[in-house]
Amino acid sequence: MLKIRLKRLGRKKKAFYRIILIDSRKKRDGKAIEEIGFYNPLNKQHKIDIVKVKKNIKKGAQLTKTVRNLIKYNYE
């Protein structure tokens, strides 16, 4: 099953995240199928390609709770 979830990058105590499409059986920081956006919690910056998200949801991908909340509060 495909999931749209966060991939952690950055240093210790200064993390930022990429929003990716990945197989749910892969590890958190594994190789992504597609990169959909990013989220930086330190300065609250984010960018998500909603067209790609909707396209992948139609194909059967599922959102994690965190990504769902980011989209819900910022793009609806």
mmJSON file of the N, C-alpha and C atoms, coordinates in Angstrom:
{"data_MODEL":{"atom_site":{
"group_PDB":["ATOM","ATOM","ATOM","ATOM","ATOM","ATOM","ATOM","ATOM","ATOM","ATOM","ATOM","ATOM","ATOM","ATOM","ATOM","ATOM","ATOM","ATOM","ATOM","ATOM","ATOM","ATOM","ATOM","ATOM","ATOM","ATOM","ATOM","ATOM","ATOM","ATOM","ATOM","ATOM","ATOM","ATOM","ATOM","ATOM","ATOM","ATOM","ATOM","ATOM","ATOM","ATOM","ATOM","ATOM","ATOM","ATOM","ATOM","ATOM","ATOM","ATOM","ATOM","ATOM","ATOM","ATOM","ATOM","ATOM","ATOM","ATOM","ATOM","ATOM","ATOM","ATOM","ATOM","ATOM","ATOM","ATOM","ATOM","ATOM","ATOM","ATOM","ATOM","ATOM","ATOM","ATOM","ATOM","ATOM","ATOM","ATOM","ATOM","ATOM","ATOM","ATOM","ATOM","ATOM","ATOM","ATOM","ATOM","ATOM","ATOM","ATOM","ATOM","ATOM","ATOM","ATOM","ATOM","ATOM","ATOM","ATOM","ATOM","ATOM","ATOM","ATOM","ATOM","ATOM","ATOM","ATOM","ATOM","ATOM","ATOM","ATOM","ATOM","ATOM","ATOM","ATOM","ATOM","ATOM","ATOM","ATOM","ATOM","ATOM","ATOM","ATOM","ATOM","ATOM","ATOM","ATOM","ATOM","ATOM","ATOM","ATOM","ATOM","ATOM","ATOM","ATOM","ATOM","ATOM","ATOM","ATOM","ATOM","ATOM","ATOM","ATOM","ATOM","ATOM","ATOM","ATOM","ATOM","ATOM","ATOM","ATOM","ATOM","ATOM","ATOM","ATOM","ATOM","ATOM","ATOM","ATOM","ATOM","ATOM","ATOM","ATOM","ATOM","ATOM","ATOM","ATOM","ATOM","ATOM","ATOM","ATOM","ATOM","ATOM","ATOM","ATOM","ATOM","ATOM","ATOM","ATOM","ATOM","ATOM","ATOM","ATOM","ATOM","ATOM","ATOM","ATOM","ATOM","ATOM","ATOM","ATOM","ATOM","ATOM","ATOM","ATOM","ATOM","ATOM","ATOM","ATOM","ATOM","ATOM","ATOM","ATOM","ATOM","ATOM","ATOM","ATOM","ATOM","ATOM","ATOM","ATOM","ATOM","ATOM","ATOM","ATOM","ATOM","ATOM","ATOM","ATOM","ATOM","ATOM","ATOM","ATOM","ATOM","ATOM","ATOM","ATOM","ATOM","ATOM"],
"id":[1,2,3,4,5,6,7,8,9,10,11,12,13,14,15,16,17,18,19,20,21,22,23,24,25,26,27,28,29,30,31,32,33,34,35,36,37,38,39,40,41,42,43,44,45,46,47,48,49,50,51,52,53,54,55,56,57,58,59,60,61,62,63,64,65,66,67,68,69,70,71,72,73,74,75,76,77,78,79,80,81,82,83,84,85,86,87,88,89,90,91,92,93,94,95,96,97,98,99,100,101,102,103,104,105,106,107,108,109,110,111,112,113,114,115,116,117,118,119,120,121,122,123,124,125,126,127,128,129,130,131,132,133,134,135,136,137,138,139,140,141,142,143,144,145,146,147,148,149,150,151,152,153,154,155,156,157,158,159,160,161,162,163,164,165,166,167,168,169,170,171,172,173,174,175,176,177,178,179,180,181,182,183,184,185,186,187,188,189,190,191,192,193,194,195,196,197,198,199,200,201,202,203,204,205,206,207,208,209,210,211,212,213,214,215,216,217,218,219,220,221,222,223,224,225,226,227,228],
"type_symbol":["N","C","C","N","C","C","N","C","C","N","C","C","N","C","C","N","C","C","N","C","C","N","C","C","N","C","C","N","C","C","N","C","C","N","C","C","N","C","C","N","C","C","N","C","C","N","C","C","N","C","C","N","C","C","N","C","C","N","C","C","N","C","C","N","C","C","N","C","C","N","C","C","N","C","C","N","C","C","N","C","C","N","C","C","N","C","C","N","C","C","N","C","C","N","C","C","N","C","C","N","C","C","N","C","C","N","C","C","N","C","C","N","C","C","N","C","C","N","C","C","N","C","C","N","C","C","N","C","C","N","C","C","N","C","C","N","C","C","N","C","C","N","C","C","N","C","C","N","C","C","N","C","C","N","C","C","N","C","C","N","C","C","N","C","C","N","C","C","N","C","C","N","C","C","N","C","C","N","C","C","N","C","C","N","C","C","N","C","C","N","C","C","N","C","C","N","C","C","N","C","C","N","C","C","N","C","C","N","C","C","N","C","C","N","C","C","N","C","C","N","C","C","N","C","C","N","C","C"],
"label_atom_id":["N","CA","C","N","CA","C","N","CA","C","N","CA","C","N","CA","C","N","CA","C","N","CA","C","N","CA","C","N","CA","C","N","CA","C","N","CA","C","N","CA","C","N","CA","C","N","CA","C","N","CA","C","N","CA","C","N","CA","C","N","CA","C","N","CA","C","N","CA","C","N","CA","C","N","CA","C","N","CA","C","N","CA","C","N","CA","C","N","CA","C","N","CA","C","N","CA","C","N","CA","C","N","CA","C","N","CA","C","N","CA","C","N","CA","C","N","CA","C","N","CA","C","N","CA","C","N","CA","C","N","CA","C","N","CA","C","N","CA","C","N","CA","C","N","CA","C","N","CA","C","N","CA","C","N","CA","C","N","CA","C","N","CA","C","N","CA","C","N","CA","C","N","CA","C","N","CA","C","N","CA","C","N","CA","C","N","CA","C","N","CA","C","N","CA","C","N","CA","C","N","CA","C","N","CA","C","N","CA","C","N","CA","C","N","CA","C","N","CA","C","N","CA","C","N","CA","C","N","CA","C","N","CA","C","N","CA","C","N","CA","C","N","CA","C","N","CA","C","N","CA","C","N","CA","C","N","CA","C","N","CA","C","N","CA","C"],
"label_alt_id":[null,null,null,null,null,null,null,null,null,null,null,null,null,null,null,null,null,null,null,null,null,null,null,null,null,null,null,null,null,null,null,null,null,null,null,null,null,null,null,null,null,null,null,null,null,null,null,null,null,null,null,null,null,null,null,null,null,null,null,null,null,null,null,null,null,null,null,null,null,null,null,null,null,null,null,null,null,null,null,null,null,null,null,null,null,null,null,null,null,null,null,null,null,null,null,null,null,null,null,null,null,null,null,null,null,null,null,null,null,null,null,null,null,null,null,null,null,null,null,null,null,null,null,null,null,null,null,null,null,null,null,null,null,null,null,null,null,null,null,null,null,null,null,null,null,null,null,null,null,null,null,null,null,null,null,null,null,null,null,null,null,null,null,null,null,null,null,null,null,null,null,null,null,null,null,null,null,null,null,null,null,null,null,null,null,null,null,null,null,null,null,null,null,null,null,null,null,null,null,null,null,null,null,null,null,null,null,null,null,null,null,null,null,null,null,null,null,null,null,null,null,null,null,null,null,null,null,null],
"label_comp_id":["MET","MET","MET","LEU","LEU","LEU","LYS","LYS","LYS","ILE","ILE","ILE","ARG","ARG","ARG","LEU","LEU","LEU","LYS","LYS","LYS","ARG","ARG","ARG","LEU","LEU","LEU","GLY","GLY","GLY","ARG","ARG","ARG","LYS","LYS","LYS","LYS","LYS","LYS","LYS","LYS","LYS","ALA","ALA","ALA","PHE","PHE","PHE","TYR","TYR","TYR","ARG","ARG","ARG","ILE","ILE","ILE","ILE","ILE","ILE","LEU","LEU","LEU","ILE","ILE","ILE","ASP","ASP","ASP","SER","SER","SER","ARG","ARG","ARG","LYS","LYS","LYS","LYS","LYS","LYS","ARG","ARG","ARG","ASP","ASP","ASP","GLY","GLY","GLY","LYS","LYS","LYS","ALA","ALA","ALA","ILE","ILE","ILE","GLU","GLU","GLU","GLU","GLU","GLU","ILE","ILE","ILE","GLY","GLY","GLY","PHE","PHE","PHE","TYR","TYR","TYR","ASN","ASN","ASN","PRO","PRO","PRO","LEU","LEU","LEU","ASN","ASN","ASN","LYS","LYS","LYS","GLN","GLN","GLN","HIS","HIS","HIS","LYS","LYS","LYS","ILE","ILE","ILE","ASP","ASP","ASP","ILE","ILE","ILE","VAL","VAL","VAL","LYS","LYS","LYS","VAL","VAL","VAL","LYS","LYS","LYS","LYS","LYS","LYS","ASN","ASN","ASN","ILE","ILE","ILE","LYS","LYS","LYS","LYS","LYS","LYS","GLY","GLY","GLY","ALA","ALA","ALA","GLN","GLN","GLN","LEU","LEU","LEU","THR","THR","THR","LYS","LYS","LYS","THR","THR","THR","VAL","VAL","VAL","ARG","ARG","ARG","ASN","ASN","ASN","LEU","LEU","LEU","ILE","ILE","ILE","LYS","LYS","LYS","TYR","TYR","TYR","ASN","ASN","ASN","TYR","TYR","TYR","GLU","GLU","GLU"],
"label_asym_id":["A","A","A","A","A","A","A","A","A","A","A","A","A","A","A","A","A","A","A","A","A","A","A","A","A","A","A","A","A","A","A","A","A","A","A","A","A","A","A","A","A","A","A","A","A","A","A","A","A","A","A","A","A","A","A","A","A","A","A","A","A","A","A","A","A","A","A","A","A","A","A","A","A","A","A","A","A","A","A","A","A","A","A","A","A","A","A","A","A","A","A","A","A","A","A","A","A","A","A","A","A","A","A","A","A","A","A","A","A","A","A","A","A","A","A","A","A","A","A","A","A","A","A","A","A","A","A","A","A","A","A","A","A","A","A","A","A","A","A","A","A","A","A","A","A","A","A","A","A","A","A","A","A","A","A","A","A","A","A","A","A","A","A","A","A","A","A","A","A","A","A","A","A","A","A","A","A","A","A","A","A","A","A","A","A","A","A","A","A","A","A","A","A","A","A","A","A","A","A","A","A","A","A","A","A","A","A","A","A","A","A","A","A","A","A","A","A","A","A","A","A","A","A","A","A","A","A","A"],
"label_entity_id":["1","1","1","1","1","1","1","1","1","1","1","1","1","1","1","1","1","1","1","1","1","1","1","1","1","1","1","1","1","1","1","1","1","1","1","1","1","1","1","1","1","1","1","1","1","1","1","1","1","1","1","1","1","1","1","1","1","1","1","1","1","1","1","1","1","1","1","1","1","1","1","1","1","1","1","1","1","1","1","1","1","1","1","1","1","1","1","1","1","1","1","1","1","1","1","1","1","1","1","1","1","1","1","1","1","1","1","1","1","1","1","1","1","1","1","1","1","1","1","1","1","1","1","1","1","1","1","1","1","1","1","1","1","1","1","1","1","1","1","1","1","1","1","1","1","1","1","1","1","1","1","1","1","1","1","1","1","1","1","1","1","1","1","1","1","1","1","1","1","1","1","1","1","1","1","1","1","1","1","1","1","1","1","1","1","1","1","1","1","1","1","1","1","1","1","1","1","1","1","1","1","1","1","1","1","1","1","1","1","1","1","1","1","1","1","1","1","1","1","1","1","1","1","1","1","1","1","1"],
"label_seq_id":[1,1,1,2,2,2,3,3,3,4,4,4,5,5,5,6,6,6,7,7,7,8,8,8,9,9,9,10,10,10,11,11,11,12,12,12,13,13,13,14,14,14,15,15,15,16,16,16,17,17,17,18,18,18,19,19,19,20,20,20,21,21,21,22,22,22,23,23,23,24,24,24,25,25,25,26,26,26,27,27,27,28,28,28,29,29,29,30,30,30,31,31,31,32,32,32,33,33,33,34,34,34,35,35,35,36,36,36,37,37,37,38,38,38,39,39,39,40,40,40,41,41,41,42,42,42,43,43,43,44,44,44,45,45,45,46,46,46,47,47,47,48,48,48,49,49,49,50,50,50,51,51,51,52,52,52,53,53,53,54,54,54,55,55,55,56,56,56,57,57,57,58,58,58,59,59,59,60,60,60,61,61,61,62,62,62,63,63,63,64,64,64,65,65,65,66,66,66,67,67,67,68,68,68,69,69,69,70,70,70,71,71,71,72,72,72,73,73,73,74,74,74,75,75,75,76,76,76],
"pdbx_PDB_ins_code":[null,null,null,null,null,null,null,null,null,null,null,null,null,null,null,null,null,null,null,null,null,null,null,null,null,null,null,null,null,null,null,null,null,null,null,null,null,null,null,null,null,null,null,null,null,null,null,null,null,null,null,null,null,null,null,null,null,null,null,null,null,null,null,null,null,null,null,null,null,null,null,null,null,null,null,null,null,null,null,null,null,null,null,null,null,null,null,null,null,null,null,null,null,null,null,null,null,null,null,null,null,null,null,null,null,null,null,null,null,null,null,null,null,null,null,null,null,null,null,null,null,null,null,null,null,null,null,null,null,null,null,null,null,null,null,null,null,null,null,null,null,null,null,null,null,null,null,null,null,null,null,null,null,null,null,null,null,null,null,null,null,null,null,null,null,null,null,null,null,null,null,null,null,null,null,null,null,null,null,null,null,null,null,null,null,null,null,null,null,null,null,null,null,null,null,null,null,null,null,null,null,null,null,null,null,null,null,null,null,null,null,null,null,null,null,null,null,null,null,null,null,null,null,null,null,null,null,null],
"Cartn_x":[0.839,0.0,0.893,0.473,1.222,0.739,1.689,1.361,2.012,1.331,1.905,2.266,3.568,4.032,5.262,5.781,6.927,8.232,9.255,10.614,11.476,12.15,12.907,14.274,14.615,15.923,16.426,17.651,18.2,19.048,19.467,20.327,19.517,20.237,19.618,19.077,17.854,17.156,16.777,17.103,16.768,16.217,15.213,14.653,13.719,13.676,12.639,12.247,11.118,10.541,10.167,10.325,9.785,8.523,7.546,6.316,6.48,6.41,6.746,5.669,5.708,4.901,5.845,5.49,6.38,5.551,6.119,5.47,5.467,4.353,4.208,5.158,5.694,6.604,8.04,8.351,9.703,9.934,11.219,11.536,11.258,11.173,10.767,11.611,12.907,13.792,14.275,13.508,13.874,13.669,14.002,13.893,12.419,12.068,10.683,10.363,9.107,8.627,8.495,7.951,7.729,7.774,8.335,8.39,7.258,6.447,5.232,5.329,6.179,6.303,7.259,7.214,8.068,7.341,7.854,7.313,8.461,8.584,9.615,8.919,8.908,8.194,8.867,10.127,10.828,10.316,10.082,9.567,8.204,7.561,6.189,6.037,7.095,6.99,6.54,5.759,5.323,4.902,5.015,4.556,4.166,2.931,2.434,1.785,2.136,1.521,0.204,-0.884,-2.195,-2.647,-2.273,-2.658,-2.074,-0.803,-0.163,-0.782,-1.132,-1.753,-3.081,-3.929,-5.242,-5.121,-4.152,-3.939,-3.564,-2.684,-2.244,-3.305,-4.138,-5.242,-6.225,-6.465,-7.352,-6.784,-5.462,-4.813,-4.776,-5.152,-5.215,-4.251,-3.483,-2.549,-3.321,-2.741,-3.361,-2.471,-3.099,-2.379,-2.15,-1.015,-0.82,-1.564,-1.752,-2.483,-1.815,-0.497,0.228,0.066,0.223,0.082,-1.364,-2.314,-3.725,-4.005,-3.45,-3.644,-2.993,-1.808,-1.153,-2.01,-2.549,-3.376,-4.691,-5.275,-6.573,-6.498,-5.508,-5.427,-4.868,-4.165,-3.497,-4.054,-4.792,-5.223,-6.727,-7.499,-8.957,-9.628],
"Cartn_y":[-1.169,0.0,1.243,2.257,3.506,4.468,5.211,6.204,7.525,8.596,9.93,10.313,10.435,10.669,11.564,11.821,12.699,11.913,12.541,11.999,13.031,12.616,13.544,13.838,15.112,15.575,16.621,17.068,18.107,17.527,18.433,18.029,17.762,17.336,17.134,18.47,18.456,19.624,20.656,20.41,21.337,20.551,19.77,18.894,19.65,19.208,19.611,18.365,18.416,17.213,17.407,16.355,16.307,15.453,15.845,15.074,14.213,12.885,11.954,10.896,10.268,9.087,7.899,6.908,5.77,4.533,3.377,2.122,2.043,1.641,1.646,0.677,-0.296,-1.272,-0.77,0.323,0.882,1.669,1.84,2.604,4.096,4.84,6.237,7.08,6.904,7.724,6.994,6.0,5.244,6.039,5.393,6.049,6.24,7.459,7.807,7.534,7.25,7.116,8.503,9.433,10.795,11.77,12.947,13.996,14.98,15.255,16.043,17.43,17.627,18.933,18.902,19.956,20.006,20.706,20.522,21.162,21.438,22.704,23.094,23.586,22.786,23.178,24.313,24.589,25.633,27.026,27.271,28.58,28.481,27.332,27.1,27.272,27.034,27.075,25.717,25.726,24.482,24.74,23.723,23.783,22.361,22.195,20.875,20.99,20.084,20.052,19.279,20.009,19.408,18.563,18.964,18.194,16.788,16.679,15.366,14.545,15.212,14.514,13.911,14.707,14.221,13.109,13.234,12.203,10.87,10.917,9.685,9.105,9.938,9.432,8.666,9.169,8.462,7.101,7.0,5.728,4.774,5.249,4.371,4.694,5.763,6.134,6.658,6.469,6.941,7.986,8.952,10.002,9.588,9.988,9.813,10.935,10.801,11.816,13.18,13.218,14.484,15.191,14.468,15.067,15.502,14.699,15.06,16.38,16.538,17.775,18.97,18.793,19.884,20.357,19.415,19.763,20.393,19.835,20.308,21.756,22.081,23.404,24.46,24.06,25.041,25.156,24.163,24.188,24.035,24.031,23.933,25.152],
"Cartn_z":[0.0,0.0,0.0,-0.741,-0.807,0.272,0.827,1.85,1.488,1.856,1.755,3.179,3.434,4.796,4.815,6.017,6.194,6.185,5.616,5.637,6.357,7.432,8.268,7.659,7.633,7.182,8.176,8.005,8.872,9.983,10.865,11.968,13.217,14.239,15.544,16.061,16.554,17.082,16.021,14.739,13.651,12.464,12.734,11.708,10.779,9.521,8.595,7.834,7.174,6.598,5.143,4.366,3.019,3.05,2.29,2.172,0.931,1.119,0.047,-0.137,-1.296,-1.586,-1.513,-0.688,-0.46,-0.134,-0.375,0.009,1.539,2.123,3.58,4.271,3.558,4.179,4.248,3.581,3.6,4.88,5.231,6.431,6.215,7.306,7.274,6.319,6.348,5.529,4.281,3.825,2.64,1.367,0.251,-1.051,-1.411,-1.775,-2.082,-3.541,-3.819,-5.19,-5.813,-5.022,-5.512,-4.341,-4.593,-3.589,-3.87,-2.861,-3.059,-2.442,-1.442,-0.813,0.352,1.178,2.358,3.494,4.704,5.897,6.849,7.268,8.22,9.494,10.565,11.786,12.56,12.292,13.038,12.672,11.384,10.98,10.289,10.426,9.943,8.435,7.676,6.221,5.722,4.658,4.047,2.604,1.794,0.419,0.044,-0.396,-0.777,-2.141,-3.054,-4.38,-4.275,-4.129,-3.897,-5.088,-6.299,-7.493,-7.429,-7.043,-6.924,-5.795,-4.698,-3.575,-4.002,-4.639,-5.068,-6.103,-7.016,-8.031,-7.389,-6.39,-5.732,-4.814,-4.224,-3.405,-4.284,-5.483,-6.421,-6.806,-6.828,-7.158,-5.966,-4.772,-3.61,-2.496,-2.603,-1.542,-0.333,0.85,2.078,2.733,3.388,4.101,5.548,6.105,7.535,8.255,9.561,10.333,10.236,10.337,10.318,8.981,7.895,6.567,6.344,6.792,6.655,7.384,8.584,9.34,8.659,8.096,7.373,6.202,5.456,4.304,4.768,5.777,6.27,6.749,7.571,8.158,7.213,6.172,5.325,3.908,3.452,2.056,1.878,2.946,2.801,3.336],
"occupancy":[1.0,1.0,1.0,1.0,1.0,1.0,1.0,1.0,1.0,1.0,1.0,1.0,1.0,1.0,1.0,1.0,1.0,1.0,1.0,1.0,1.0,1.0,1.0,1.0,1.0,1.0,1.0,1.0,1.0,1.0,1.0,1.0,1.0,1.0,1.0,1.0,1.0,1.0,1.0,1.0,1.0,1.0,1.0,1.0,1.0,1.0,1.0,1.0,1.0,1.0,1.0,1.0,1.0,1.0,1.0,1.0,1.0,1.0,1.0,1.0,1.0,1.0,1.0,1.0,1.0,1.0,1.0,1.0,1.0,1.0,1.0,1.0,1.0,1.0,1.0,1.0,1.0,1.0,1.0,1.0,1.0,1.0,1.0,1.0,1.0,1.0,1.0,1.0,1.0,1.0,1.0,1.0,1.0,1.0,1.0,1.0,1.0,1.0,1.0,1.0,1.0,1.0,1.0,1.0,1.0,1.0,1.0,1.0,1.0,1.0,1.0,1.0,1.0,1.0,1.0,1.0,1.0,1.0,1.0,1.0,1.0,1.0,1.0,1.0,1.0,1.0,1.0,1.0,1.0,1.0,1.0,1.0,1.0,1.0,1.0,1.0,1.0,1.0,1.0,1.0,1.0,1.0,1.0,1.0,1.0,1.0,1.0,1.0,1.0,1.0,1.0,1.0,1.0,1.0,1.0,1.0,1.0,1.0,1.0,1.0,1.0,1.0,1.0,1.0,1.0,1.0,1.0,1.0,1.0,1.0,1.0,1.0,1.0,1.0,1.0,1.0,1.0,1.0,1.0,1.0,1.0,1.0,1.0,1.0,1.0,1.0,1.0,1.0,1.0,1.0,1.0,1.0,1.0,1.0,1.0,1.0,1.0,1.0,1.0,1.0,1.0,1.0,1.0,1.0,1.0,1.0,1.0,1.0,1.0,1.0,1.0,1.0,1.0,1.0,1.0,1.0,1.0,1.0,1.0,1.0,1.0,1.0,1.0,1.0,1.0,1.0,1.0,1.0],
"B_iso_or_equiv":[0.0,0.0,0.0,0.0,0.0,0.0,0.0,0.0,0.0,0.0,0.0,0.0,0.0,0.0,0.0,0.0,0.0,0.0,0.0,0.0,0.0,0.0,0.0,0.0,0.0,0.0,0.0,0.0,0.0,0.0,0.0,0.0,0.0,0.0,0.0,0.0,0.0,0.0,0.0,0.0,0.0,0.0,0.0,0.0,0.0,0.0,0.0,0.0,0.0,0.0,0.0,0.0,0.0,0.0,0.0,0.0,0.0,0.0,0.0,0.0,0.0,0.0,0.0,0.0,0.0,0.0,0.0,0.0,0.0,0.0,0.0,0.0,0.0,0.0,0.0,0.0,0.0,0.0,0.0,0.0,0.0,0.0,0.0,0.0,0.0,0.0,0.0,0.0,0.0,0.0,0.0,0.0,0.0,0.0,0.0,0.0,0.0,0.0,0.0,0.0,0.0,0.0,0.0,0.0,0.0,0.0,0.0,0.0,0.0,0.0,0.0,0.0,0.0,0.0,0.0,0.0,0.0,0.0,0.0,0.0,0.0,0.0,0.0,0.0,0.0,0.0,0.0,0.0,0.0,0.0,0.0,0.0,0.0,0.0,0.0,0.0,0.0,0.0,0.0,0.0,0.0,0.0,0.0,0.0,0.0,0.0,0.0,0.0,0.0,0.0,0.0,0.0,0.0,0.0,0.0,0.0,0.0,0.0,0.0,0.0,0.0,0.0,0.0,0.0,0.0,0.0,0.0,0.0,0.0,0.0,0.0,0.0,0.0,0.0,0.0,0.0,0.0,0.0,0.0,0.0,0.0,0.0,0.0,0.0,0.0,0.0,0.0,0.0,0.0,0.0,0.0,0.0,0.0,0.0,0.0,0.0,0.0,0.0,0.0,0.0,0.0,0.0,0.0,0.0,0.0,0.0,0.0,0.0,0.0,0.0,0.0,0.0,0.0,0.0,0.0,0.0,0.0,0.0,0.0,0.0,0.0,0.0,0.0,0.0,0.0,0.0,0.0,0.0],
"pdbx_formal_charge":[null,null,null,null,null,null,null,null,null,null,null,null,null,null,null,null,null,null,null,null,null,null,null,null,null,null,null,null,null,null,null,null,null,null,null,null,null,null,null,null,null,null,null,null,null,null,null,null,null,null,null,null,null,null,null,null,null,null,null,null,null,null,null,null,null,null,null,null,null,null,null,null,null,null,null,null,null,null,null,null,null,null,null,null,null,null,null,null,null,null,null,null,null,null,null,null,null,null,null,null,null,null,null,null,null,null,null,null,null,null,null,null,null,null,null,null,null,null,null,null,null,null,null,null,null,null,null,null,null,null,null,null,null,null,null,null,null,null,null,null,null,null,null,null,null,null,null,null,null,null,null,null,null,null,null,null,null,null,null,null,null,null,null,null,null,null,null,null,null,null,null,null,null,null,null,null,null,null,null,null,null,null,null,null,null,null,null,null,null,null,null,null,null,null,null,null,null,null,null,null,null,null,null,null,null,null,null,null,null,null,null,null,null,null,null,null,null,null,null,null,null,null,null,null,null,null,null,null],
"auth_seq_id":[1,1,1,2,2,2,3,3,3,4,4,4,5,5,5,6,6,6,7,7,7,8,8,8,9,9,9,10,10,10,11,11,11,12,12,12,13,13,13,14,14,14,15,15,15,16,16,16,17,17,17,18,18,18,19,19,19,20,20,20,21,21,21,22,22,22,23,23,23,24,24,24,25,25,25,26,26,26,27,27,27,28,28,28,29,29,29,30,30,30,31,31,31,32,32,32,33,33,33,34,34,34,35,35,35,36,36,36,37,37,37,38,38,38,39,39,39,40,40,40,41,41,41,42,42,42,43,43,43,44,44,44,45,45,45,46,46,46,47,47,47,48,48,48,49,49,49,50,50,50,51,51,51,52,52,52,53,53,53,54,54,54,55,55,55,56,56,56,57,57,57,58,58,58,59,59,59,60,60,60,61,61,61,62,62,62,63,63,63,64,64,64,65,65,65,66,66,66,67,67,67,68,68,68,69,69,69,70,70,70,71,71,71,72,72,72,73,73,73,74,74,74,75,75,75,76,76,76],
"auth_comp_id":["MET","MET","MET","LEU","LEU","LEU","LYS","LYS","LYS","ILE","ILE","ILE","ARG","ARG","ARG","LEU","LEU","LEU","LYS","LYS","LYS","ARG","ARG","ARG","LEU","LEU","LEU","GLY","GLY","GLY","ARG","ARG","ARG","LYS","LYS","LYS","LYS","LYS","LYS","LYS","LYS","LYS","ALA","ALA","ALA","PHE","PHE","PHE","TYR","TYR","TYR","ARG","ARG","ARG","ILE","ILE","ILE","ILE","ILE","ILE","LEU","LEU","LEU","ILE","ILE","ILE","ASP","ASP","ASP","SER","SER","SER","ARG","ARG","ARG","LYS","LYS","LYS","LYS","LYS","LYS","ARG","ARG","ARG","ASP","ASP","ASP","GLY","GLY","GLY","LYS","LYS","LYS","ALA","ALA","ALA","ILE","ILE","ILE","GLU","GLU","GLU","GLU","GLU","GLU","ILE","ILE","ILE","GLY","GLY","GLY","PHE","PHE","PHE","TYR","TYR","TYR","ASN","ASN","ASN","PRO","PRO","PRO","LEU","LEU","LEU","ASN","ASN","ASN","LYS","LYS","LYS","GLN","GLN","GLN","HIS","HIS","HIS","LYS","LYS","LYS","ILE","ILE","ILE","ASP","ASP","ASP","ILE","ILE","ILE","VAL","VAL","VAL","LYS","LYS","LYS","VAL","VAL","VAL","LYS","LYS","LYS","LYS","LYS","LYS","ASN","ASN","ASN","ILE","ILE","ILE","LYS","LYS","LYS","LYS","LYS","LYS","GLY","GLY","GLY","ALA","ALA","ALA","GLN","GLN","GLN","LEU","LEU","LEU","THR","THR","THR","LYS","LYS","LYS","THR","THR","THR","VAL","VAL","VAL","ARG","ARG","ARG","ASN","ASN","ASN","LEU","LEU","LEU","ILE","ILE","ILE","LYS","LYS","LYS","TYR","TYR","TYR","ASN","ASN","ASN","TYR","TYR","TYR","GLU","GLU","GLU"],
"auth_asym_id":["A","A","A","A","A","A","A","A","A","A","A","A","A","A","A","A","A","A","A","A","A","A","A","A","A","A","A","A","A","A","A","A","A","A","A","A","A","A","A","A","A","A","A","A","A","A","A","A","A","A","A","A","A","A","A","A","A","A","A","A","A","A","A","A","A","A","A","A","A","A","A","A","A","A","A","A","A","A","A","A","A","A","A","A","A","A","A","A","A","A","A","A","A","A","A","A","A","A","A","A","A","A","A","A","A","A","A","A","A","A","A","A","A","A","A","A","A","A","A","A","A","A","A","A","A","A","A","A","A","A","A","A","A","A","A","A","A","A","A","A","A","A","A","A","A","A","A","A","A","A","A","A","A","A","A","A","A","A","A","A","A","A","A","A","A","A","A","A","A","A","A","A","A","A","A","A","A","A","A","A","A","A","A","A","A","A","A","A","A","A","A","A","A","A","A","A","A","A","A","A","A","A","A","A","A","A","A","A","A","A","A","A","A","A","A","A","A","A","A","A","A","A","A","A","A","A","A","A"],
"auth_atom_id":["N","CA","C","N","CA","C","N","CA","C","N","CA","C","N","CA","C","N","CA","C","N","CA","C","N","CA","C","N","CA","C","N","CA","C","N","CA","C","N","CA","C","N","CA","C","N","CA","C","N","CA","C","N","CA","C","N","CA","C","N","CA","C","N","CA","C","N","CA","C","N","CA","C","N","CA","C","N","CA","C","N","CA","C","N","CA","C","N","CA","C","N","CA","C","N","CA","C","N","CA","C","N","CA","C","N","CA","C","N","CA","C","N","CA","C","N","CA","C","N","CA","C","N","CA","C","N","CA","C","N","CA","C","N","CA","C","N","CA","C","N","CA","C","N","CA","C","N","CA","C","N","CA","C","N","CA","C","N","CA","C","N","CA","C","N","CA","C","N","CA","C","N","CA","C","N","CA","C","N","CA","C","N","CA","C","N","CA","C","N","CA","C","N","CA","C","N","CA","C","N","CA","C","N","CA","C","N","CA","C","N","CA","C","N","CA","C","N","CA","C","N","CA","C","N","CA","C","N","CA","C","N","CA","C","N","CA","C","N","CA","C","N","CA","C","N","CA","C","N","CA","C","N","CA","C","N","CA","C","N","CA","C","N","CA","C"],
"pdbx_PDB_model_num":[1,1,1,1,1,1,1,1,1,1,1,1,1,1,1,1,1,1,1,1,1,1,1,1,1,1,1,1,1,1,1,1,1,1,1,1,1,1,1,1,1,1,1,1,1,1,1,1,1,1,1,1,1,1,1,1,1,1,1,1,1,1,1,1,1,1,1,1,1,1,1,1,1,1,1,1,1,1,1,1,1,1,1,1,1,1,1,1,1,1,1,1,1,1,1,1,1,1,1,1,1,1,1,1,1,1,1,1,1,1,1,1,1,1,1,1,1,1,1,1,1,1,1,1,1,1,1,1,1,1,1,1,1,1,1,1,1,1,1,1,1,1,1,1,1,1,1,1,1,1,1,1,1,1,1,1,1,1,1,1,1,1,1,1,1,1,1,1,1,1,1,1,1,1,1,1,1,1,1,1,1,1,1,1,1,1,1,1,1,1,1,1,1,1,1,1,1,1,1,1,1,1,1,1,1,1,1,1,1,1,1,1,1,1,1,1,1,1,1,1,1,1,1,1,1,1,1,1]
}}}
